[in-house]
Structure formats: structure tokens, C-alpha cells
Amino acid sequence: MFPLNVHSLANIVGGRLLRGNAVAPINGALYGRVKELRPGIAFFMQLSGRVQEQLTALHNERCTVVVTTRAFVARMPQRCAVIAVGNPYEAFWRLVKWQRARSSAFFIGITGSAGKTTTKEMLASVLIRKYRTLKSYSNMNVFAYVPHHLLRLAPSHRMAVLEMGMGSFGNIRAQCRVVRPQMGIITNVGEAHAGNLGSSLAGVVKAKQEMVDGVVAGGTLLLNADDRGTQKLSTQSFRGTIIRYGIRKPAHVRATDVRYVQSGMAFTVGRTPFFIPSFGRHNVYNALAVIAAARQLGVPDNLIQHGLRHYERPYRRLQQMRGIKQSLLINDTYNANPTAAIQGLRVLNHVANGRPTVAVIGDMLVLGQLSQQGHRRVGKFIAKKKIGTLVTIGKQARQVAVGAQKKGMPAARIYSFETVRQAHNFLRQHMPQRTVVYFKASHATGLNQLVTALRV
């Protein structure tokens, strides 16, 4: 593992050192990302695009070694060592797999239609109390980011917690083939990204099945006992231990006395009390997955309690902030699907505690043929929970208004706009004092700009 020297790197990637200092130390590697060039880094050229940009950067920045094909050797700056390979992309992945093979860390993969990032942050916060732990950065959770995580491994890492998203069939499978997780956590299975997976829940189930099949033989699989979509996964051929967690149904790790408290959620598992500084029963499920995993890995309950109490809460996920007119803004705009929106609306009702409420819902993207029914489902829930005012932004989000009206919400309390600017003008003029406002939409809609405009 890093640090390596240039000669060792050439052997690992199956290349030939044509020039340069063979014993120069290497502390990391990049594939095509010239903005991160610095001394001590091996740069693997990306030949599929931006070649001139890479060549310019290599001449302008200090570099230790470049891995490229023989066709580009003459164009490399003289101060860089050069390793020639047949295919730099394949050579880069040889290095990534070599790095993984030499790690003695215990690898945990986390996937699900919602809650992946929060669960990852909670679990890393708990495990780090006992073990040196590597976690995936932000929500960089698809196959292309696997090298970014694995190349940061050090010999001292005992745990590695990686969030695994999808976006398409085969993405989780590809991640598992490289990472080889010994534990897999599936938070839930819902309609998120269904538009890329045949526009059906069955497609999402098929994609999440890749985690069930990707955990190594003899490993551990953690599943949400209460989630309907999770029940559609096939575990018959899974060769390992299955642990279920939940609230309503029987489970190995089950929460009781779940309740909202002043700054988060409190609940009990067995006789042990727990607290998380985030609202919503859905976050209790995330915490239960963490408790189940941590106990399996030998972490005592007092460290689990401490880790959950102090985990790093992901940005723009039920983030509360002060707004104009003494309002409370709940920023849940990082991404969206109907199930997650409904979970957030539950939080809105509890947090408001009698104050005026407004739900601002923008387009929830990549739902495919499930888009209309998914948006309408959110609208029906808003009407059922008697949210004070509904504001929709975008063409697809108009179906939220349709669903709310069908469920009996008066049209006079529903406002639909095409743009964020129009919604901003309306809220500035008409939002009552001390309102609690919940914002939910897919990241690409730019709804976060509206939250920013209404902050104080």
C-alpha cells in the first residue's frame, strides 16, 4: 500500500519504466483529474478525452510519474518519470484492485433508495470510536468513485464504510466485485431512480439485489424488517448471516418507545436508550441499521450511543435554519423521491407543533413512468396531514397539486409555479409570520436557491 516507489508502481500496473527516478516515493494516484495534480502523485492519462488539457497541466504542474502509452512518451515533461502501459485506464484499475487486496480492513457496503448517506455517516461516527475507519466522501457513491475511496486506504484502517448508489443496472454489482464487502446494509427499496431501471419498483429491486448477491460468502446482510420493497429481495441463496432491524415487525434489533424530543429522536433497543440529533422515524431506522452493524462488529453500546449522538449530519437533508418573518426553514433539497418526501412531511408536522405550515415541493426526477403516481401520492399525503399551504414548482410537481386536490385540500391553499423565482416572490409576500416551511425536490431543480433566498 502507499507509499510506493516508481519502480514498484510499474510492476503493479504491468508497465515499463522508461525514464525517471525509480525510487521516487508515490503517495497516491489520479486518473485524468488534472486539477488535483501535486508532487508525489502518479498520474494516469485519460486517453478518451481532454488529452490536450492534461498535457498542458502536466507541463505547468509538478508531477512525479505519468502512466501513459508509448505514443505520448515524447510529449511528457522531462521532470516526470514515465511508465508505459498498453491501456492507462486498465492499469489504473490494476492499482486500485492491488490496493484493496492488501487491505486488512473490514468492508461494509451501504445501499438503499433513501438514507444511504445518513446511515454511512452514523456508522462511521460509531465505528471510529473503536477502530480507525475510512468512509466514502460525501455521496460519491457510484462505481466511478471506487478508486477515490480505495486509494485512500492505509495499512492502519480496520474498517471501511462505503456508500453504494446505482443509477443503472450493474453499478452496485461492479462496486461489490472490486470492494468485496463483508457486510451489506440495505436501508430500504423504493422508487428512487426507477426511471433508469425500467420505470418500475421491480427494476429497483433487481438493482438492489446486486448488494445481496455481492456480499462475500460468510458475510452479513442487514435488512429493514418493516420495508415492503426490501421484502421483495431474494435471500434464499445468500450464504451468510441475515440480521433484520425495525420498529413494527419482529426483528433482531427492534426499537420501542420511539418519540420526538426537543432536538431529535429518542428510542430504546432492549433496555438501552438511544438518541439521534435528527428528526423522523426514517432516521430511527437508519440508526437501527447502525446499532445492528456495530453490535455485530463488537462495539459496546456506550460507544454506539456516543457515536449516534455526535454523527456528522449530511448537508441539505432536513437541515433547519432561520428564515424571513421569524420562519423556520427545513431544507431537504439534496435529492428527492416520493417516499423520502413523505418522510420529510411527517417531520414538518411534528416540528411545527401548531405553527402555520407550508410544503414547497419541486420536481422529483428520474421516476420514469412512476412520476405521475409518485407525485400525486405526495399530494394526497399533504392533504391527509392537513398541511396549511402547498406550493409546487415545475411541470411534474403540478401532479402533487392534483393529488392534494383529489384528497380534499382546498384549491385556495394550493399554488403552482413554473419557476423558483415565481415561488420566491409569492412566499416573500404571502408567507405568514412564524411559518414552518419544508422544501423538497431533486437536486437538479435548484430548489436550494429558494431556501438560500429566504434565509436570514
ZIJODA-V842290 format. One record per residue. N is the residue number from 1. RES is the residue in three letters. PHI is phi in whole degrees, -180 to 180 (none if undefined). D_CENTER is the distance of its C-alpha to the mean C-alpha in Angstrom with 1 decimal. Layout:
BEGIN
{{N,RES,PHI,D_CENTER} {N,RES,PHI,D_CENTER}}
END
This chain:
BEGIN
{{1,MET,none,26.8} {2,PHE,-61,26.9} {3,PRO,-80,29.2} {4,LEU,-117,31.2} {5,ASN,-113,34.1} {6,VAL,-61,34.7} {7,HIS,-62,37.0} {8,SER,-63,34.5} {9,LEU,-60,31.8} {10,ALA,-59,34.2} {11,ASN,-66,35.0} {12,ILE,-63,31.4} {13,VAL,-89,30.5} {14,GLY,73,33.9} {15,GLY,-115,35.3} {16,ARG,-125,38.5} {17,LEU,-76,38.9} {18,LEU,-91,41.3} {19,ARG,-164,41.7} {20,GLY,111,40.6} {21,ASN,-79,40.4} {22,ALA,-69,39.5} {23,VAL,-104,38.8} {24,ALA,-63,36.6} {25,PRO,-77,33.5} {26,ILE,-120,30.0} {27,ASN,-112,27.0} {28,GLY,-179,24.1} {29,ALA,-148,23.7} {30,LEU,-131,22.4} {31,TYR,-117,22.5} {32,GLY,76,23.8} {33,ARG,-92,22.0} {34,VAL,-69,25.2} {35,LYS,-66,23.8} {36,GLU,-105,22.9} {37,LEU,-61,26.3} {38,ARG,-164,28.1} {39,PRO,-60,30.8} {40,GLY,85,30.0} {41,ILE,-112,27.3} {42,ALA,-86,28.0} {43,PHE,-106,27.4} {44,PHE,-98,27.0} {45,MET,-70,28.2} {46,GLN,-96,26.4} {47,LEU,-89,29.3} {48,SER,-85,27.7} {49,GLY,176,27.7} {50,ARG,58,28.3} {51,VAL,-64,30.9} {52,GLN,-65,33.2} {53,GLU,-60,30.5} {54,GLN,-68,29.7} {55,LEU,-63,33.4} {56,THR,-62,34.0} {57,ALA,-64,31.3} {58,LEU,-63,32.7} {59,HIS,-79,36.1} {60,ASN,-93,35.0} {61,GLU,-109,32.7} {62,ARG,-77,33.5} {63,CYS,-139,32.2} {64,THR,-98,33.3} {65,VAL,-151,32.9} {66,VAL,-117,32.0} {67,VAL,-106,31.3} {68,THR,-150,32.7} {69,THR,-90,35.3} {70,ARG,-61,39.0} {71,ALA,-63,39.3} {72,PHE,-107,37.6} {73,VAL,-58,39.2} {74,ALA,-65,42.0} {75,ARG,-96,39.7} {76,MET,-84,37.8} {77,PRO,-63,38.9} {78,GLN,-65,41.5} {79,ARG,-74,39.8} {80,CYS,-98,36.9} {81,ALA,-69,37.3} {82,VAL,-132,36.6} {83,ILE,-113,35.5} {84,ALA,-97,36.3} {85,VAL,-135,34.3} {86,GLY,-74,34.5} {87,ASN,-147,30.9} {88,PRO,-60,28.7} {89,TYR,-63,25.4} {90,GLU,-66,26.6} {91,ALA,-65,27.8} {92,PHE,-61,24.5} {93,TRP,-69,22.9} {94,ARG,-62,25.9} {95,LEU,-65,25.1} {96,VAL,-60,21.4} {97,LYS,-69,22.7} {98,TRP,-62,25.6} {99,GLN,-62,23.3} {100,ARG,-63,21.3} {101,ALA,-64,24.7} {102,ARG,-95,26.1} {103,SER,-85,23.4} {104,SER,-99,24.5} {105,ALA,-69,21.1} {106,PHE,-92,19.8} {107,PHE,-101,16.5} {108,ILE,-124,13.9} {109,GLY,-105,11.3} {110,ILE,-124,8.7} {111,THR,-136,8.1} {112,GLY,149,8.9} {113,SER,-74,9.4} {114,ALA,-153,8.2} {115,GLY,90,7.3} {116,LYS,-60,4.8} {117,THR,-66,3.8} {118,THR,-62,7.5} {119,THR,-62,8.8} {120,LYS,-61,7.8} {121,GLU,-67,9.5} {122,MET,-61,12.2} {123,LEU,-67,13.0} {124,ALA,-62,13.3} {125,SER,-63,15.5} {126,VAL,-76,17.6} {127,LEU,-64,18.1} {128,ILE,-67,19.0} {129,ARG,-70,22.0} {130,LYS,-122,23.6} {131,TYR,-126,22.2} {132,ARG,-71,21.2} {133,THR,-127,17.4} {134,LEU,-99,15.2} {135,LYS,-127,11.4} {136,SER,-66,9.1} {137,TYR,-84,9.1} {138,SER,50,6.9} {139,ASN,-116,3.8} {140,MET,-76,6.7} {141,ASN,-128,5.9} {142,VAL,-111,9.2} {143,PHE,-54,12.7} {144,ALA,-62,14.0} {145,TYR,-94,12.0} {146,VAL,-55,13.3} {147,PRO,-60,16.4} {148,HIS,-57,14.8} {149,HIS,-81,13.6} {150,LEU,-68,16.7} {151,LEU,-76,19.2} {152,ARG,-93,18.4} {153,LEU,-64,19.6} {154,ALA,-118,22.8} {155,PRO,-58,25.5} {156,SER,-83,25.0} {157,HIS,-68,21.4} {158,ARG,-103,21.8} {159,MET,-133,18.1} {160,ALA,-135,15.1} {161,VAL,-112,11.7} {162,LEU,-121,9.2} {163,GLU,-78,5.8} {164,MET,-126,7.2} {165,GLY,-94,6.7} {166,MET,-135,10.1} {167,GLY,88,11.8} {168,SER,-161,15.1} {169,PHE,-62,17.1} {170,GLY,91,17.3} {171,ASN,-70,14.0} {172,ILE,-66,12.9} {173,ARG,-60,16.6} {174,ALA,-63,16.9} {175,GLN,-63,14.2} {176,CYS,-65,15.9} {177,ARG,-63,19.3} {178,VAL,-86,18.6} {179,VAL,-75,16.6} {180,ARG,54,18.7} {181,PRO,-66,16.8} {182,GLN,-89,19.3} {183,MET,-139,17.1} {184,GLY,-125,14.6} {185,ILE,-119,12.8} {186,ILE,-116,12.2} {187,THR,-71,11.3} {188,ASN,-175,13.1} {189,VAL,-132,14.2} {190,GLY,-131,14.7} {191,GLU,-88,15.5} {192,ALA,-56,12.3} {193,HIS,66,13.1} {194,ALA,-59,16.4} {195,GLY,-62,18.2} {196,ASN,-93,17.2} {197,LEU,-131,18.2} {198,GLY,81,21.7} {199,SER,55,21.1} {200,SER,-150,21.2} {201,LEU,-65,19.5} {202,ALA,-60,21.3} {203,GLY,-68,19.4} {204,VAL,-65,16.0} {205,VAL,-58,17.7} {206,LYS,-61,19.0} {207,ALA,-68,15.7} {208,LYS,-72,14.2} {209,GLN,-58,17.6} {210,GLU,-62,16.8} {211,MET,-73,15.0} {212,VAL,-55,18.1} {213,ASP,-78,20.2} {214,GLY,-93,18.3} {215,VAL,-69,18.8} {216,VAL,-64,22.0} {217,ALA,-57,25.2} {218,GLY,86,26.0} {219,GLY,-82,22.3} {220,THR,-125,20.7} {221,LEU,-121,18.6} {222,LEU,-110,17.3} {223,LEU,-129,17.4} {224,ASN,-79,17.4} {225,ALA,-68,21.2} {226,ASP,-96,21.2} {227,ASP,-87,18.8} {228,ARG,-63,21.0} {229,GLY,-63,18.7} {230,THR,-62,18.1} {231,GLN,-66,21.9} {232,LYS,-84,22.2} {233,LEU,-71,20.7} {234,SER,-96,23.5} {235,THR,-116,23.8} {236,GLN,-61,27.5} {237,SER,-97,27.3} {238,PHE,-70,24.7} {239,ARG,-105,26.6} {240,GLY,174,25.3} {241,THR,-101,24.7} {242,ILE,-110,22.8} {243,ILE,-118,22.0} {244,ARG,-110,21.3} {245,TYR,-130,20.3} {246,GLY,178,21.0} {247,ILE,-123,23.2} {248,ARG,-84,25.6} {249,LYS,-96,26.4} {250,PRO,-55,27.7} {251,ALA,-156,25.2} {252,HIS,-65,25.4} {253,VAL,-124,23.4} {254,ARG,-129,24.2} {255,ALA,-91,24.0} {256,THR,-127,27.1} {257,ASP,52,28.3} {258,VAL,-76,25.0} {259,ARG,-155,25.7} {260,TYR,-76,24.7} {261,VAL,-124,26.3} {262,GLN,-57,26.8} {263,SER,-128,23.5} {264,GLY,166,21.1} {265,MET,-121,21.5} {266,ALA,-118,24.0} {267,PHE,-163,24.6} {268,THR,-128,26.4} {269,VAL,-122,25.9} {270,GLY,65,29.3} {271,ARG,-109,31.2} {272,THR,-100,28.4} {273,PRO,-82,27.1} {274,PHE,-134,23.6} {275,PHE,-140,22.1} {276,ILE,-127,18.7} {277,PRO,-84,18.8} {278,SER,-140,16.7} {279,PHE,-90,18.3} {280,GLY,109,17.9} {281,ARG,-62,18.6} {282,HIS,-62,15.1} {283,ASN,-74,14.1} {284,VAL,-65,17.1} {285,TYR,-61,15.8} {286,ASN,-59,12.6} {287,ALA,-66,15.3} {288,LEU,-64,17.5} {289,ALA,-60,15.3} {290,VAL,-68,15.2} {291,ILE,-61,19.0} {292,ALA,-62,19.7} {293,ALA,-67,17.9} {294,ALA,-65,19.5} {295,ARG,-62,22.9} {296,GLN,-62,22.8} {297,LEU,-97,22.3} {298,GLY,82,25.2} {299,VAL,-89,23.7} {300,PRO,-69,26.3} {301,ASP,-60,25.5} {302,ASN,-65,26.6} {303,LEU,-75,23.9} {304,ILE,-63,21.3} {305,GLN,-57,22.6} {306,HIS,-66,22.5} {307,GLY,-64,19.0} {308,LEU,-68,17.7} {309,ARG,-68,20.0} {310,HIS,-123,18.8} {311,TYR,-71,15.0} {312,GLU,-81,13.3} {313,ARG,-75,12.1} {314,PRO,-61,9.2} {315,TYR,-67,11.1} {316,ARG,61,12.2} {317,ARG,-126,11.0} {318,LEU,55,14.6} {319,GLN,-79,15.8} {320,GLN,-99,19.6} {321,MET,-153,22.2} {322,ARG,-79,25.9} {323,GLY,-127,27.1} {324,ILE,-61,30.5} {325,LYS,56,33.2} {326,GLN,59,31.9} {327,SER,-83,28.9} {328,LEU,-114,25.6} {329,LEU,-101,22.5} {330,ILE,-110,19.3} {331,ASN,-89,16.6} {332,ASP,-123,13.8} {333,THR,-100,13.5} {334,TYR,-64,10.1} {335,ASN,-162,9.9} {336,ALA,-157,12.1} {337,ASN,-148,13.6} {338,PRO,-57,16.9} {339,THR,-63,15.9} {340,ALA,-65,13.4} {341,ALA,-63,16.2} {342,ILE,-64,18.7} {343,GLN,-62,16.9} {344,GLY,-68,16.9} {345,LEU,-67,20.5} {346,ARG,-62,21.5} {347,VAL,-63,20.4} {348,LEU,-54,22.5} {349,ASN,-62,25.5} {350,HIS,-70,25.4} {351,VAL,-69,24.8} {352,ALA,-62,27.6} {353,ASN,50,30.2} {354,GLY,98,32.8} {355,ARG,-74,31.9} {356,PRO,-59,31.7} {357,THR,-125,28.4} {358,VAL,-134,26.9} {359,ALA,-107,24.0} {360,VAL,-109,22.9} {361,ILE,-118,21.0} {362,GLY,-102,20.2} {363,ASP,-59,19.6} {364,MET,-104,16.7} {365,LEU,-91,16.4} {366,VAL,59,16.1} {367,LEU,-101,17.7} {368,GLY,59,20.8} {369,GLN,-71,23.8} {370,LEU,-88,21.9} {371,SER,-63,21.6} {372,GLN,-61,24.9} {373,GLN,-68,24.8} {374,GLY,-67,21.3} {375,HIS,-64,22.2} {376,ARG,-65,25.5} {377,ARG,-62,24.1} {378,VAL,-63,22.3} {379,GLY,-62,25.7} {380,LYS,-63,27.6} {381,PHE,-67,25.5} {382,ILE,-61,26.2} {383,ALA,-66,29.9} {384,LYS,-62,29.9} {385,LYS,-86,28.5} {386,LYS,58,31.0} {387,ILE,-62,28.7} {388,GLY,-62,31.3} {389,THR,-137,30.3} {390,LEU,-115,27.9} {391,VAL,-122,27.1} {392,THR,-113,25.5} {393,ILE,-133,24.6} {394,GLY,109,24.7} {395,LYS,-66,26.4} {396,GLN,-68,23.9} {397,ALA,-68,23.5} {398,ARG,-58,27.3} {399,GLN,-69,26.8} {400,VAL,-65,25.4} {401,ALA,-63,28.8} {402,VAL,-60,30.6} {403,GLY,-63,28.9} {404,ALA,-65,29.8} {405,GLN,-65,33.4} {406,LYS,-61,33.8} {407,LYS,-89,33.0} {408,GLY,107,35.5} {409,MET,-72,33.9} {410,PRO,-60,36.7} {411,ALA,-60,36.3} {412,ALA,-68,37.5} {413,ARG,-106,34.3} {414,ILE,-119,32.1} {415,TYR,-132,31.5} {416,SER,-118,29.9} {417,PHE,-129,29.4} {418,GLU,-87,28.6} {419,THR,-129,27.2} {420,VAL,-63,25.4} {421,ARG,-60,28.7} {422,GLN,-62,30.7} {423,ALA,-65,28.4} {424,HIS,-62,28.6} {425,ASN,-61,32.4} {426,PHE,-64,32.6} {427,LEU,-66,30.6} {428,ARG,-61,32.5} {429,GLN,-86,35.8} {430,HIS,-116,35.3} {431,MET,-71,32.6} {432,PRO,-66,34.6} {433,GLN,-61,34.7} {434,ARG,61,32.3} {435,THR,-75,29.9} {436,VAL,-104,26.4} {437,VAL,-117,24.3} {438,TYR,-107,20.9} {439,PHE,-116,18.9} {440,LYS,-146,16.5} {441,ALA,-172,15.8} {442,SER,-68,13.6} {443,HIS,-54,12.8} {444,ALA,-67,15.6} {445,THR,-75,18.2} {446,GLY,76,18.4} {447,LEU,-64,18.9} {448,ASN,-59,17.7} {449,GLN,-63,21.1} {450,LEU,-68,22.9} {451,VAL,-59,21.4} {452,THR,-58,22.4} {453,ALA,-68,25.9} {454,LEU,-99,26.5} {455,ARG,-75,25.7} {456,VAL,-121,28.6}}
END
